[in-house]
Amino acid sequence: MNLISKIIIPLFVLLIIINGVRKKINVYDAFLEGAKEGLIMVFHIAPTVIAMVFAVNIFLDSQFIEGILGFLKPFFDFIHVSIDILPMALLRPISGTASLAIMNDIFVNFGPDSFIGRLASTLQGCTDTTIYVLALYFGSIKVVKTKYALPVGLFADLMGILAAFIITFIFFG
């Protein structure tokens, strides 16, 4: 299995080159053209990504999450769930990297096989980085009227968060 994983990508690249030569395509020029288009795409996407990182840092530094945590702590104590999962649930639609960092902290503090560790893992799989995706993709193609994309995406994330809690309670609660 280890040998297969080491040779699969070079074989795939070789297959592409053979197919290009067979179809009489200048593979090297096509590669350079694709690389050029990739750099242009990065040039268009970079400002959106930088703005999103800046916004996430402002959000994290504002202590907004800590204010929400204090308000919801009695509810989470009632359902016997650690309040430490809430920052991950709130940040997952905004930033995948921030939610992964929080999940790593949960794993370090509680362990991956704890209830909250399993909940964090399920939450990571049940939700998406909606705001990041919308900012990146819509921003890169200059869409300004997103209409229903944000509300529907955030509603889907909310349903994913609820599903993560329900699934984790059913299987591990």
Residue pairs with C-beta under 8 A, 6 or more apart in sequence:
16 27
17 27
20 26
20 27
20 30
21 27
41 140
44 140
45 136
45 139
45 140
47 139
48 135
48 136
48 139
48 140
49 136
51 135
51 139
52 95
52 131
52 132
52 135
52 136
55 94
56 91
56 94
56 95
56 98
59 91
59 94
60 91
60 98
65 86
65 87
65 90
65 91
68 86
68 90
69 83
69 86
69 87
72 83
72 86
73 83
76 82
76 83
76 86
77 83
81 115
81 116
81 119
81 165
82 110
82 116
84 105
84 106
84 109
84 110
84 116
85 106
85 116
85 119
85 120
85 123
87 102
88 99
88 102
88 103
88 106
88 120
88 123
88 124
89 123
89 127
89 161
91 98
91 99
91 102
92 99
92 123
92 124
92 127
92 128
92 129
92 157
92 161
93 127
93 128
93 129
93 130
93 131
93 132
93 153
93 154
93 157
94 129
94 131
94 132
95 129
95 132
96 129
96 132
99 123
99 124
99 129
100 124
102 120
103 120
103 121
103 123
103 124
106 116
106 117
106 120
107 117
107 120
110 116
110 117
111 117
112 118
112 121
115 168
115 172
115 173
118 168
118 171
118 172
119 164
119 165
119 168
119 172
122 164
122 167
122 168
123 160
123 161
123 164
125 164
126 160
126 161
126 163
126 164
126 167
127 157
127 160
127 161
127 164
128 153
128 156
128 157
128 160
130 150
130 153
130 154
130 156
130 157
131 150
131 153
131 154
133 153
134 146
134 149
134 150
134 153
138 144
138 146
138 149
